[in-house]
């Protein structure tokens, strides 16, 4: 932890690394809103530095409305507003909830779709953001509130990037988050827009976040996983396991029937051999469902059988009751989670319990959205 904290605070990892004040700002990915703005400015004959100024307003100062970008000439601000609407970002906060060290926002897109974002602030001085990749989710995992919502649509690269750089988070001069995790609503690897979003988040000027500080979580969408490790090999990967037994895992994660766990592990085996970096296996511990001695032994074998077992780290998560999830699921006692982790370690498996904030505001993916929909459909229930 000390080493990571020092790296985050080093000059190379500080605000200078992320500044938009670069000599040549890389072009945004094709098809993004930022690329359309860049092309419009170029077509209008504006100097190249005007686009750099615009991006600096957004990512350095947290200003998203064209009218408030005082660095730009008034005529240009009016032109951009007429052409693209009032703001660079296609997101508007709808609902906000906060608890000590954590804040959760439900954003509305211009089409009316909703996406949740959670920002956690740690006492050591760094912050982490959990972003959504889809509005809803169509995979139907039985432990997840988002699955109960169903898939509305994939979020665009602009909508994903916008969750991170939105001015809402920048009050009081706060910086961009130190790390980003694709662990919010949706299956990230089922959305092809995640890859251009990663390009934005990691490119100097637009986010400048090291790929090593970005985590992409998947329940096992194999084609997307194969593409991700090929195009973004430095991002951190988390694969949800939740049961070492295929039949039960298919009940928890129906995608198992289409893309079995074994196939996803094979992709990770090749990946860790090539990059020699750790990957994570998420294990959601549900009382009386997947917490038996047999589950623990089989999970340990699953790791031990890997060609590079030392590069697989099990992250144990205590189940948190969610709206729309299977009502029979219960959270294990905190002591039982600690004991499960300790037994894994005793078997030689690298394992930790994932730190969780925000239980008082249901800071797990899809819960705020689920309650928002319930209140909209049945006034007085929210």
C-alpha positions as CSV (number, residue, x, y, z in Angstrom):
1,X,0.0,0.0,0.0
2,X,2.8,2.4,0.8
3,X,4.5,1.8,-2.5
4,X,1.2,2.4,-4.4
5,X,0.5,5.6,-2.4
6,X,3.9,7.0,-3.1
7,X,3.5,6.2,-6.8
8,X,0.2,8.1,-6.9
9,X,1.8,11.1,-5.3
10,X,4.9,11.2,-7.4
11,X,5.4,14.0,-9.9
12,X,5.0,11.6,-12.8
13,X,1.6,10.5,-11.4
14,X,0.3,13.9,-10.3
15,X,-1.7,16.6,-11.9
16,X,1.1,17.4,-14.4
17,X,0.8,14.0,-15.9
18,X,-2.9,14.6,-16.7
19,X,-2.7,18.2,-17.8
20,X,-4.2,19.0,-21.2
21,X,-1.4,21.5,-21.7
22,X,0.5,19.3,-24.1
23,X,2.2,20.4,-27.3
24,X,0.2,18.0,-29.5
25,X,-3.1,16.6,-28.2
26,X,-3.8,13.2,-29.8
27,X,-7.0,13.1,-31.8
28,X,-9.9,11.5,-29.9
29,X,-11.2,8.1,-31.2
30,X,-13.3,8.4,-34.4
31,X,-17.0,8.6,-33.8
32,X,-16.7,10.3,-30.4
33,X,-18.3,13.6,-29.6
34,X,-14.9,15.1,-28.8
35,X,-13.7,14.1,-32.3
36,X,-16.7,15.7,-33.9
37,X,-16.0,18.9,-32.0
38,X,-12.3,18.8,-33.1
39,X,-13.3,18.3,-36.7
40,X,-15.8,21.1,-36.5
41,X,-13.2,23.5,-35.1
42,X,-10.8,22.5,-37.8
43,X,-13.4,22.9,-40.5
44,X,-14.3,26.4,-39.2
45,X,-10.6,27.4,-39.5
46,X,-10.0,27.7,-35.7
47,X,-6.4,27.4,-34.6
48,X,-5.4,24.0,-33.3
49,X,-4.8,25.4,-29.8
50,X,-8.5,26.2,-29.5
51,X,-9.3,22.5,-29.2
52,X,-6.6,22.1,-26.6
53,X,-8.1,25.0,-24.7
54,X,-11.5,23.3,-24.8
55,X,-10.2,20.0,-23.6
56,X,-8.2,21.7,-20.8
57,X,-11.3,23.5,-19.6
58,X,-13.0,20.1,-19.3
59,X,-10.3,17.9,-17.8
60,X,-8.2,20.5,-15.9
61,X,-10.8,22.9,-14.6
62,X,-14.0,20.8,-14.7
63,X,-15.9,23.2,-17.0
64,X,-18.2,21.4,-19.4
65,X,-20.6,24.2,-20.6
66,X,-19.3,25.9,-23.8
67,X,-20.7,29.3,-22.5
68,X,-18.4,29.0,-19.4
69,X,-15.2,28.4,-21.3
70,X,-13.8,31.9,-20.9
71,X,-10.6,30.9,-22.7
72,X,-12.6,30.7,-26.0
73,X,-13.8,33.7,-27.9
74,X,-17.5,34.5,-27.3
75,X,-18.4,33.9,-31.0
76,X,-16.8,30.5,-30.9
77,X,-18.6,29.6,-27.7
78,X,-21.9,30.6,-29.3
79,X,-21.1,28.6,-32.4
80,X,-20.3,25.4,-30.4
81,X,-23.5,25.8,-28.4
82,X,-25.6,26.1,-31.5
83,X,-23.9,23.1,-33.1
84,X,-23.5,20.7,-30.1
85,X,-25.9,21.9,-27.5
86,X,-24.9,23.6,-24.2
87,X,-22.2,21.2,-23.0
88,X,-19.4,19.0,-24.1
89,X,-20.6,16.0,-22.0
90,X,-23.8,14.1,-22.8
91,X,-24.6,13.5,-19.1
92,X,-26.7,15.2,-16.4
93,X,-26.8,14.2,-12.8
94,X,-30.3,13.0,-11.8
95,X,-29.9,11.6,-8.2
96,X,-27.0,11.9,-5.8
97,X,-26.4,10.0,-2.6
98,X,-23.4,10.3,-0.2
99,X,-22.0,8.6,2.8
100,X,-18.6,8.9,4.6
101,X,-15.9,8.3,1.9
102,X,-18.2,7.5,-0.9
103,X,-20.6,9.3,-3.3
104,X,-22.9,7.8,-5.8
105,X,-24.5,9.6,-8.8
106,X,-27.2,8.5,-11.2
107,X,-26.5,10.2,-14.5
108,X,-29.1,10.7,-17.3
109,X,-27.9,10.5,-20.9
110,X,-29.4,12.7,-23.6
111,X,-31.6,9.7,-24.7
112,X,-33.0,9.3,-21.2
113,X,-31.0,6.2,-20.3
114,X,-29.5,6.1,-16.8
115,X,-26.0,5.2,-15.7
116,X,-24.5,4.9,-12.1
117,X,-21.1,6.1,-11.0
118,X,-19.5,5.7,-7.6
119,X,-16.5,7.7,-6.3
120,X,-14.7,6.4,-3.2
121,X,-12.2,8.6,-1.3
122,X,-9.6,6.9,0.9
123,X,-8.0,8.3,4.0
124,X,-4.6,7.8,2.5
125,X,-5.4,10.6,0.1
126,X,-6.3,8.8,-3.1
127,X,-9.6,8.2,-4.9
128,X,-11.2,5.5,-7.0
129,X,-14.2,5.6,-9.3
130,X,-16.5,2.8,-10.4
131,X,-18.1,3.5,-13.8
132,X,-20.9,1.9,-15.8
133,X,-20.5,0.6,-19.3
134,X,-24.1,-0.1,-20.1
135,X,-27.5,1.3,-19.1
136,X,-28.9,-1.8,-17.4
137,X,-27.6,-5.2,-18.2
138,X,-29.0,-8.1,-20.2
139,X,-27.1,-11.0,-18.7
140,X,-29.5,-11.8,-15.8
141,X,-27.0,-12.6,-13.1
142,X,-29.1,-13.6,-10.1
143,X,-27.2,-11.7,-7.5
144,X,-27.2,-8.3,-9.3
145,X,-29.7,-5.4,-9.2
146,X,-28.6,-4.3,-12.7
147,X,-29.7,-7.7,-14.2
148,X,-33.2,-7.1,-12.9
149,X,-33.3,-3.8,-14.8
150,X,-32.5,-5.4,-18.1
151,X,-30.4,-4.0,-20.9
152,X,-31.4,-0.5,-22.1
153,X,-28.4,0.1,-24.4
154,X,-24.6,0.3,-24.5
155,X,-23.2,3.5,-23.3
156,X,-21.1,5.4,-25.8
157,X,-17.4,6.2,-25.3
158,X,-18.3,9.8,-24.5
159,X,-20.8,8.7,-21.8
160,X,-18.2,6.4,-20.2
161,X,-15.5,9.0,-20.3
162,X,-17.9,11.7,-19.2
163,X,-18.6,9.8,-16.0
164,X,-15.0,10.2,-15.0
165,X,-14.4,13.9,-16.0
166,X,-17.9,15.3,-15.2
167,X,-17.7,18.7,-13.4
168,X,-19.9,17.2,-10.6
169,X,-16.9,15.6,-9.1
170,X,-14.6,18.6,-9.4
171,X,-16.2,20.9,-6.8
172,X,-13.6,22.5,-4.6
173,X,-10.8,22.0,-7.1
174,X,-10.8,18.2,-6.7
175,X,-8.6,16.3,-9.2
176,X,-9.6,13.4,-11.5
177,X,-9.7,10.0,-9.7
178,X,-6.5,8.2,-9.2
179,X,-8.0,4.9,-10.5
180,X,-11.0,3.8,-12.4
181,X,-12.9,0.4,-12.3
182,X,-15.4,-0.8,-14.9
183,X,-17.4,-2.5,-12.2
184,X,-20.6,-0.5,-12.4
185,X,-23.7,-1.3,-14.4
186,X,-23.4,-3.6,-17.4
187,X,-21.0,-6.1,-18.8
188,X,-18.1,-4.0,-20.0
189,X,-16.7,-6.5,-22.5
190,X,-20.1,-6.8,-24.3
191,X,-19.9,-3.1,-25.2
192,X,-17.5,-2.3,-28.1
193,X,-17.5,1.3,-27.0
194,X,-15.4,0.4,-23.9
195,X,-12.2,0.2,-26.0
196,X,-12.4,3.8,-27.4
197,X,-13.4,4.9,-23.9
198,X,-10.2,3.4,-22.6
199,X,-8.3,5.2,-25.2
200,X,-9.8,8.5,-24.0
201,X,-9.2,7.8,-20.3
202,X,-5.5,6.8,-20.9
203,X,-4.6,9.5,-23.5
204,X,-2.7,12.6,-22.3
205,X,-5.1,15.5,-22.0
206,X,-8.3,13.5,-22.0
207,X,-7.7,11.6,-18.8
208,X,-4.0,10.6,-18.7
209,X,-4.8,7.7,-16.3
210,X,-2.2,4.9,-16.4
211,X,-3.8,1.7,-17.8
212,X,-2.4,-0.1,-14.8
213,X,-4.8,2.0,-12.7
214,X,-7.8,1.0,-14.7
215,X,-9.6,-2.2,-13.9
216,X,-12.0,-3.9,-16.3
217,X,-14.3,-6.5,-14.7
218,X,-16.2,-9.1,-16.6
219,X,-18.4,-12.1,-15.8
220,X,-16.8,-13.9,-18.7
221,X,-17.6,-12.4,-22.1
222,X,-14.8,-14.3,-23.9
223,X,-14.7,-12.5,-27.3
224,X,-14.4,-9.1,-25.6
225,X,-11.8,-10.5,-23.2
226,X,-9.7,-11.7,-26.1
227,X,-9.9,-8.3,-27.8
228,X,-9.2,-6.4,-24.6
229,X,-6.0,-8.3,-23.7
230,X,-4.8,-7.9,-27.3
231,X,-5.5,-4.1,-27.6
232,X,-5.1,-3.0,-24.0
233,X,-2.8,-5.5,-22.4
234,X,-1.7,-3.2,-19.5
235,X,-5.2,-2.7,-17.9
236,X,-5.9,-4.7,-14.8
237,X,-8.4,-7.6,-15.3
238,X,-11.0,-9.0,-12.9
239,X,-12.9,-12.2,-13.9
240,X,-16.0,-13.0,-11.8
241,X,-16.0,-16.7,-10.7
242,X,-18.6,-16.9,-7.8
243,X,-18.6,-20.7,-8.0
244,X,-16.0,-23.2,-9.1
245,X,-18.8,-25.6,-10.2
246,X,-20.0,-25.1,-13.7
247,X,-23.6,-26.0,-13.1
248,X,-24.0,-23.7,-10.1
249,X,-22.1,-20.9,-11.8
250,X,-24.5,-21.1,-14.7
251,X,-27.3,-20.5,-12.2
252,X,-25.5,-17.5,-10.8
253,X,-24.1,-16.2,-14.1
254,X,-26.2,-17.5,-17.1
255,X,-23.4,-16.4,-19.5
256,X,-21.5,-19.5,-18.3
257,X,-23.7,-21.6,-20.6
258,X,-22.4,-19.6,-23.6
259,X,-18.9,-18.8,-22.5
260,X,-17.7,-21.3,-19.9
261,X,-15.3,-20.2,-17.1
262,X,-12.7,-22.6,-18.4
263,X,-12.4,-20.7,-21.7
264,X,-12.0,-17.4,-20.0
265,X,-9.4,-18.8,-17.7
266,X,-7.5,-20.1,-20.7
267,X,-7.4,-16.5,-22.1
268,X,-6.1,-15.2,-18.8
269,X,-3.5,-18.0,-18.7
270,X,-2.1,-16.8,-22.0
271,X,-2.4,-13.2,-21.0
272,X,-0.4,-13.5,-17.7
273,X,2.3,-15.5,-19.5
274,X,2.7,-12.7,-22.0
275,X,2.6,-9.7,-19.7
276,X,3.6,-11.3,-16.4
277,X,1.1,-9.2,-14.5
278,X,-1.4,-10.2,-11.8
279,X,-5.1,-10.8,-12.7
280,X,-7.9,-11.0,-10.2
281,X,-10.7,-13.6,-9.7
282,X,-13.7,-12.1,-8.0
283,X,-15.6,-14.4,-5.6
284,X,-18.9,-13.1,-4.3
285,X,-19.5,-15.0,-1.0
286,X,-23.2,-15.8,-0.4
287,X,-24.2,-17.5,2.8
288,X,-25.3,-21.1,2.3
289,X,-24.8,-20.9,-1.5
290,X,-21.1,-20.9,-2.3
291,X,-19.3,-20.8,1.0
292,X,-18.9,-24.5,1.8
293,X,-15.7,-26.4,2.4
294,X,-16.2,-28.1,-1.0
295,X,-16.5,-24.7,-2.7
296,X,-13.4,-23.4,-1.0
297,X,-11.3,-26.5,-1.9
298,X,-12.5,-26.5,-5.5
299,X,-11.7,-22.7,-5.8
300,X,-8.2,-23.3,-4.5
301,X,-7.7,-26.1,-7.0
302,X,-8.9,-23.9,-9.8
303,X,-6.1,-21.4,-9.0
304,X,-3.5,-24.0,-8.2
305,X,-4.0,-25.7,-11.6
306,X,-3.1,-22.5,-13.5
307,X,0.3,-22.5,-15.2
308,X,1.2,-19.3,-13.3
309,X,-0.9,-19.6,-10.1
310,X,1.1,-16.9,-8.4
311,X,-0.3,-14.4,-10.8
312,X,-4.0,-15.1,-9.9
313,X,-5.3,-13.3,-6.9
314,X,-8.7,-14.1,-5.4
315,X,-10.7,-11.1,-4.3
316,X,-13.5,-12.2,-1.9
317,X,-16.5,-10.0,-1.8
318,X,-19.2,-10.1,0.9
319,X,-22.7,-10.3,-0.7
320,X,-24.7,-7.2,-0.3
321,X,-28.5,-7.6,-0.7
322,X,-29.7,-5.9,-3.9
323,X,-33.1,-4.8,-5.2
324,X,-34.2,-7.4,-7.8
325,X,-31.6,-10.0,-6.8
326,X,-32.7,-13.5,-5.7
327,X,-34.4,-12.8,-2.4
328,X,-33.1,-16.0,-0.8
329,X,-29.5,-14.8,-0.9
330,X,-28.0,-13.7,2.4
331,X,-24.8,-12.0,3.4
332,X,-22.4,-14.1,5.4
333,X,-21.1,-12.8,8.7
334,X,-18.0,-10.7,8.5
335,X,-16.1,-13.3,10.5
336,X,-17.1,-16.0,8.0
337,X,-15.7,-13.9,5.1
338,X,-12.4,-13.5,7.0
339,X,-12.2,-17.2,7.7
340,X,-12.8,-18.0,4.0
341,X,-10.0,-15.8,3.0
342,X,-7.7,-17.2,5.7
343,X,-8.4,-20.8,4.5
344,X,-7.6,-19.9,0.9
345,X,-4.3,-18.4,2.1
346,X,-3.5,-21.5,4.1
347,X,-3.9,-23.5,0.9
348,X,-1.3,-21.3,-0.8
349,X,-3.8,-19.1,-2.7
350,X,-3.2,-15.3,-2.8
351,X,-6.5,-13.9,-1.5
352,X,-7.9,-10.8,0.2
353,X,-11.3,-9.4,1.0
354,X,-12.4,-6.6,-1.2
355,X,-12.8,-3.4,0.8
356,X,-16.4,-2.1,0.6
357,X,-17.7,1.4,1.3
358,X,-21.2,2.9,1.1
359,X,-23.5,0.1,2.4
360,X,-25.8,2.9,3.8
361,X,-26.4,4.2,0.3
362,X,-26.5,0.7,-1.5
363,X,-23.3,1.5,-3.3
364,X,-23.4,-1.6,-5.5
365,X,-24.1,-1.6,-9.2
366,X,-27.7,-1.0,-10.3
367,X,-29.2,-0.4,-6.9
368,X,-29.8,3.4,-7.1
369,X,-31.1,2.9,-10.7
370,X,-33.4,0.1,-9.5
371,X,-34.8,2.2,-6.7
372,X,-35.2,5.2,-9.1
373,X,-37.2,3.1,-11.6
374,X,-39.4,1.7,-8.7
375,X,-40.1,5.2,-7.5
376,X,-41.0,6.4,-11.0
377,X,-43.4,3.5,-11.6
378,X,-44.9,3.5,-8.2
379,X,-44.8,7.0,-6.6
380,X,-44.3,7.0,-2.9
381,X,-42.2,3.8,-2.8
382,X,-38.8,5.5,-3.4
